[in-house]
Amino acid sequence: MSQKPAIFIDRDNTVTRDHGYTWDIADFAWIDGAVEALQLFAGAGLDIFIVTNQGGIGRGFFTAADMHAFHDHLQSELAKANVTITDIAFCPHHPLAEIESLKTPCSCRKPAPGMILGLAKKWNIDLPRSVMIGDHEKDVEAGHNAGCHAYRFEGGNLASLVRHILHQHFGDNHAR
């Protein structure tokens, strides 16, 4: 089976609004243009993966179950727009973690590429033809460290950036 390109995208302040360790569904809110942006990627035939540092787990602010409930809600809302996130990878580690086992250095916390590399292996993704998008320099570094093209989302409407990325990297044929 041949490898395919994909989209790797950060969650907080790229797809959903970040309220500081956001995990509560009551705080769920989209970034402007996020649903449309994900529809554009899905319409281009690209697999979409969320890669997100969730150090609040290690710091004891919320649990992995809380985060999974938030992700289930995100997936449910996207399903209404005919968008499927292929997979979500998260890193629970943090240098200031209260949970000792989550305080140790890891290969998954961005800017390390571990989450992207793991998803690429699991889903047979062609990293040099793939794109990482995030709101922070560490997201861009993670993409580059994994061998992807990478873009920093600096606010505004995410769909505008996505149109540029589709044109730049996938042309009129997109991913097909």
C-alpha positions in Angstrom: 0.0 0.0 0.0 1.5 3.3 -1.0 1.9 6.1 1.5 -0.4 9.1 1.4 0.0 12.8 2.5 -1.9 14.0 5.5 -2.6 17.0 7.7 -1.3 17.2 11.3 -2.9 20.0 13.3 -2.6 21.3 16.8 -5.8 21.6 18.8 -5.6 24.6 21.3 -5.7 28.0 19.6 -5.6 26.3 16.1 -8.8 24.3 16.0 -10.5 25.2 19.3 -10.1 28.2 21.6 -7.6 27.8 24.4 -8.8 28.9 27.8 -5.7 27.7 29.6 -5.6 24.0 29.9 -9.0 23.6 28.2 -10.7 20.3 28.9 -14.2 21.2 30.0 -16.9 20.8 27.2 -18.5 24.0 28.6 -15.5 25.9 27.4 -15.6 24.3 23.9 -15.4 26.9 21.1 -14.1 26.8 17.6 -11.4 29.1 16.2 -12.8 31.2 13.4 -12.9 29.2 10.2 -11.8 26.0 11.8 -14.8 23.8 10.7 -14.5 25.2 7.2 -10.8 24.6 7.2 -11.2 21.0 8.2 -14.0 20.6 5.6 -11.5 21.8 2.9 -8.9 19.3 4.0 -11.5 16.5 4.1 -12.8 17.5 0.7 -9.3 17.3 -0.7 -9.2 13.6 0.4 -6.6 14.2 3.2 -6.5 12.4 6.5 -6.6 14.8 9.4 -4.7 14.1 12.6 -4.8 16.2 15.8 -1.5 16.3 17.7 -1.8 18.1 21.0 0.3 18.7 24.1 -2.0 18.1 27.1 0.4 18.8 30.0 -2.6 19.6 32.2 -3.0 15.9 32.7 0.5 15.6 34.1 0.0 18.7 36.2 -3.2 17.3 37.7 -5.5 20.0 36.3 -7.7 17.4 34.5 -7.7 13.7 33.7 -7.2 11.8 30.5 -10.9 10.8 30.7 -11.8 14.5 30.8 -9.6 15.1 27.7 -11.1 12.2 25.9 -14.6 13.5 26.6 -13.6 16.9 25.1 -12.2 15.1 22.0 -15.4 13.0 21.7 -17.4 16.2 21.7 -15.1 17.8 19.1 -15.5 14.7 16.9 -19.3 14.8 17.4 -19.5 18.4 16.4 -17.3 17.8 13.3 -19.4 14.8 12.3 -22.3 17.3 11.8 -20.1 19.0 9.2 -19.2 15.7 7.6 -15.6 15.9 8.8 -13.8 13.0 10.4 -10.6 13.3 12.4 -8.6 10.1 11.5 -6.8 10.0 14.8 -5.8 12.1 17.8 -2.4 11.9 19.5 -1.7 13.7 22.8 1.2 14.1 25.1 0.3 14.2 28.9 3.9 15.0 30.0 5.0 18.4 31.4 8.2 19.5 33.1 6.2 20.7 36.1 4.0 17.6 36.3 2.6 16.6 39.7 2.4 13.0 38.5 6.0 11.9 38.7 5.8 9.5 35.8 4.7 12.3 33.5 7.5 14.6 34.6 10.2 12.7 32.7 11.5 13.9 29.4 9.6 12.3 26.5 9.7 12.0 22.7 6.1 13.1 22.2 5.9 16.6 23.7 6.2 19.1 20.9 8.6 20.3 19.6 9.6 16.6 19.7 8.2 14.8 16.7 7.0 11.6 18.5 3.3 12.1 18.1 3.6 12.8 14.3 6.0 10.0 13.8 3.8 7.5 15.6 0.7 8.5 13.6 2.7 8.4 10.4 3.8 4.8 11.1 0.3 3.7 12.2 -1.5 5.2 9.2 1.2 4.8 6.5 1.6 8.6 6.0 4.1 10.1 3.6 5.7 12.8 5.8 7.5 14.8 3.1 4.2 15.3 1.4 2.3 16.2 4.6 1.7 19.4 6.5 1.7 20.4 10.2 -0.2 23.5 11.4 -0.1 25.1 14.8 -0.3 28.4 16.6 3.1 28.1 18.3 6.7 27.8 17.1 7.0 24.4 18.9 4.3 23.1 16.5 6.2 24.3 13.5 9.4 22.7 14.9 7.6 19.4 15.6 6.5 19.4 11.9 10.0 20.1 10.7 11.5 17.6 13.1 9.2 15.0 11.6 10.0 15.9 8.0 6.8 17.7 7.2 6.0 21.1 5.8 4.9 23.3 8.6 2.9 26.5 9.0 2.2 28.7 12.0 -1.3 29.9 12.4 -1.1 33.4 13.8 -4.8 34.0 14.3 -7.6 35.2 12.0 -9.5 32.8 9.9 -8.0 29.3 9.7 -9.8 28.6 6.4 -7.7 31.3 4.7 -4.5 29.6 5.7 -5.8 26.3 4.6 -6.7 27.5 1.1 -3.2 28.7 0.7 -1.8 25.4 2.0 -4.0 23.4 -0.4 -3.0 25.5 -3.4 0.7 25.5 -2.4 1.1 21.8 -1.6 -1.7 19.9 -3.3 -2.6 22.1 -6.4 -5.8 21.6 -8.2 -5.7 17.9 -7.7 -5.3 18.2 -4.0 -4.3 14.9 -2.4 -5.8 12.5 -4.9 
